[in-house]
């Protein structure tokens, strides 16, 4: 039996390329071992058959950003269960090749309340994370809020400007009725529980909060509970 070697070392010898290039092939999901794609260069192989996929690129694999349509009531464990390969939205037009590594070390820089639903961002990309953390307060977000109760005649004006939450004066926002029991907010720098509190200040009870958009990135028609990639070139 052949002495086991690291996959990147054996692939480099087979392809007559550098170890760095071999690692890029492997981490990019282009290499299969006995017909199974392996993305870890340190995997030990012996007599297995290695194959490089047609059209393989040797560029380093880019970190991924996933957009999830979060159902209400999901805790961290339930969210992890949704972020799996077979739960990708069928209409994902990003063109991103799905890799196992895209589900590792994900962070969510603009979280939602546990009982809220809608657009949630998970990213491995430090550039996306830093942008959302630093520019997040200035990015307009769009929410639909289902409400119960009777609003007074000046409810929209009060919601749009003049309320306070958690000791701070809230900046002006845009609010409109979408139906008799649904409000649309276009708002910046939203804090946990803020929309529910704002509704309560005008005699309404928020029964559901759904985020539709962050900056230029929206949910579109992605089904609840599914995810898609943020395409290269898309910006919040």
Secondary structure, DSSP 8 states (H G I E B T S, - for coil): ----EEHHHHHHHHHT--HHHHHHHHHTT-EEETTEE---TT-EESS--EEE-TT---S-----EEEEEE-TT--HHHHHHHSSGGGB-TT--S-----GGGGSS-B-SS---TT-EEEEEEE--HHHHHHHHHHGGGSEEEEEEEEES---TTHHHHHHSS-EETTEE----EEEEEETTEEEEEEES--TTHHHHHHHHTT-EEEEEEEEEETTEE-TT--TT-EEE--TT---
